[in-house]
Amino acid sequence: MIESSHEPATAHILKYTLNEIVNLYDILPQLSFDVEDILKIISGLDNSNVKMAELVDYFNRQNTQQKYNDYDGVPITTTTITKLNGLIKP
């Protein structure tokens, strides 16, 4: 008989401090972005390695901008924000 123990998927998710530098190629797929959106976000931040605080600020700016005018950037949803908050150490 083979026994296996399954842990929740969240048990393997790394958490980061706001001052920690993160690789967007690692973080953004966890937030359910596709390749095209990942490249747009990296282009918008002008770097693929940023502090978590910079990513939070970017998402906040984009979230505000998408409420006005003809926003053509990457959609930032409440689900995305919730997932991002889940990656931040308290």
N, C-alpha and C positions, 0 to 999 in steps of 0.2 A: 504494500500500500504506500502510495506516494502522498506526502503531506506538503501542502504549500500554504504559505500565509500571504495574503494580499493586503497590502497597506493602501490607504487612500492615496490617490494621485497627488494630492496636495502635500503629502509627507515628503515628497522628493523635490518640491519647488524651493529654490533658494530664495532667501530674503536679503534685501540690501538696505544699507543706511542711505540717507539722502546725500551724504558726501562721498559715497562709494562710486567708483567709475565702473560703468557697465558697458558691455558690448551689445549694441542694438541688434546685431544679427542673432544673438542668443535670447534677448528679452522680447523683442517684438513678435516673434512667432508664438510665444506664450500668451500674448494678448490677442491672438487670433487674426493677425494681419497677414495678408497674402504678400507675395514677393514684390509686386508692383507698389503696394502701399509702403512696404518696408523701405524700398529704395527712395520713395518720395519723402518719407520722414527723415531718413538719413541725409538726403539732399537738403531738406529744410533746416536741419541742425548743423549741416556742413561738417559732420564727423560721425563715425560709427562707434566711437568710444566717448561717452559723456558721463557726467555725474548724474546720479538718479534725480537729483533736484532739478537739473536742466531739462530732463525728460518730462518731469512733472510740470514745469513751467511751460514747456512747449505744448503739452497737451492742453493745459489751461488756456493758453492763447488761442490755440486752434479751436477749442470748444466754444470760446467766446466769438471768434470770427465766423464760425459756421452758422451762427444765428442771424447774421447780417449779410446783406447784399448777395452777390453771386459767388458764394464760396465754392471753390473747385478743388479744395485740398482733401486730404484723407479724412473721412468721417470719424469723429470721436464720439462714441456712445457712452451712456451711463454704464453699460456692461464693461466697456474698455476701462473706464475710470475705476470701477470696482476691482477689476483684475489687477490693474496697476497698483492700487492701494494694498492688495493682497501680497504684493512683492516687496513692500516696504516694511522694514523692521520698525516696531513701535518705539 
